[in-house]
Amino acid sequence: MSTKLRIRNEKDFGAGCIYLLAGAGFSLGALGYRVGDASRMGPGWFPLCVGVLLVLIGMVIVAQSVRPHAAPETVKRPDFQALAWVLGAVILFGLLLKPAGLVIALVVLVVVSSRASHEFTWRAALINALLLTLFSIAVFVKGINLYIGLWPEFLG
């Protein structure tokens, strides 16, 4: 009796492989540090544990993707235009944060990355930008007293 292993859910299989690779990378990287044991944890202990957990999760997801009763799903071609909008937004944020300040950098980040959505509206993007900016100021500037300039340097 020969049972051929067939990938039924390509999305889960791909995600499981990513978990496996990331977990293996964390685990192998952790071995470059002193791991220690449960009573005397070294700097490699946590990344090793995270890596092992990621590998286990990846194995479960891959196993579920080849089950005969797995929901069949295929991987669609990536939307490179959307990817470019999001990646461009993150790069712009990094470039703008110091000279333009947190407020302007966050507004640019949210509005530009929102362009990646096929359901983009200016109203939703601006509301999201406002809410994320207020939340970030409350958490990072007021909450944990992280010094980040809110406005461009020339405004003082």
HUWOBEL-V648985 format. One record per residue. OMEGA is omega as a letter, one per 30 degrees, with the letter a starting at -180 (999 if undefined). Layout:
# HUWOBEL-V648985
OMEGA + OMEGA
This chain:
# HUWOBEL-V648985
a + l + a + l + a + l + a + a + a + a + l + l + l + l + l + l + l + l + l + a + l + l + l + l + l + a + l + l + a + a + l + l + l + a + a + l + a + a + l + a + l + a + l + a + a + l + l + l + l + l + l + l + l + l + l + l + l + l + l + a + l + l + l + a + a + l + l + a + l + l + a + l + l + l + l + l + a + l + a + l + l + l + l + l + a + l + l + l + l + l + l + l + a + a + a + a + a + a + a + a + a + a + a + a + l + l + l + l + a + a + a + l + l + l + l + a + l + l + a + l + l + a + a + a + a + l + l + l + l + a + l + l + l + l + a + l + a + a + a + a + a + a + a + l + l + a + l + l + a + a + l + a + a + l + l + 999
